[in-house]
Amino acid sequence: MKTAFMTMDVESLYDAQCLTSFDIKYDKRFSMENNASLYIDLLDKYNIKGTFFTVSTSLNVVEDLLKKAAKNGHEIALHGLNHTSPFDITLEEFKKNTISAKKILEEKLETKVIGYRAPCFGITEEVVKIIQEAGLKYDSSHLNYSRQMKSGKISLTCFKRISSAIYRNKDFFEFALPKSHLLFSKVPIGGGSYIRLMDWGLYKKLFKNYVNTHDTFVFYAHPFEIAATKLPSLKGLPIYLKMYFSFFRRSYLKRLEWVINYLKDHDFEFLTMREYIEKNK
Ligand SMILES: [Zn+2]
């Protein structure tokens, strides 16, 4: 069976790692978590249930939206108490934050939370150990791409590979993010800014190469990328970062719809990560 997972990292525009080192003022009119509704609408159009890795502070904006989504069968998972990378705090702090964020999401959204994705994919073995102690049953942060700022990786040697991108260690699962061969390296093609900024013809080629040779595909999006809404002025940002944030946001949904249709036409079944685990207990 071929399986696709449509996920979103529900966070504010101001959580983007490349913004946090600049002195950009938070303006809640532009935090953009609300754009998650466009993603939910698209998934609902195809009767697909998605997995929403949520930063607990974003509930200030999208609590009602996500509560309704959870009631309709979408999955809520954890993306941190805030968007600080696990690399930037102590392990004790990380543990305290994770336990508290899981509780906040579960209480406010009235749902069980069993999954985790680290901000900036900052995963390590210690992080995995702590999230397991906090009661989480899976992680989806393994990107293993050194050019991604603050990202990490874990050794998967203790895990058994149960599909082309899903690994299992006893009752704990890892859903790895996809990368495709390009010249002498591998580049991420799981969504995010890669689907938005890469030449569309090239993206489609790398995506097809991947899904035609793998039985699992994990897609992820951010609310700020799925937008017809205006960006804040982002004064003080270098021009290349202004370009990074603004390019091709209007075509994102169209590209995403192409991805969904391609996966459907090639016999991928869409599941939430929790559904997959329940099926494979
Ligand atoms: Zn994030």
Residues whose N, C-alpha, C, O or C-beta is under 5 A from the ligand:
A	BS01	ZN	D9 E11 P119 C120
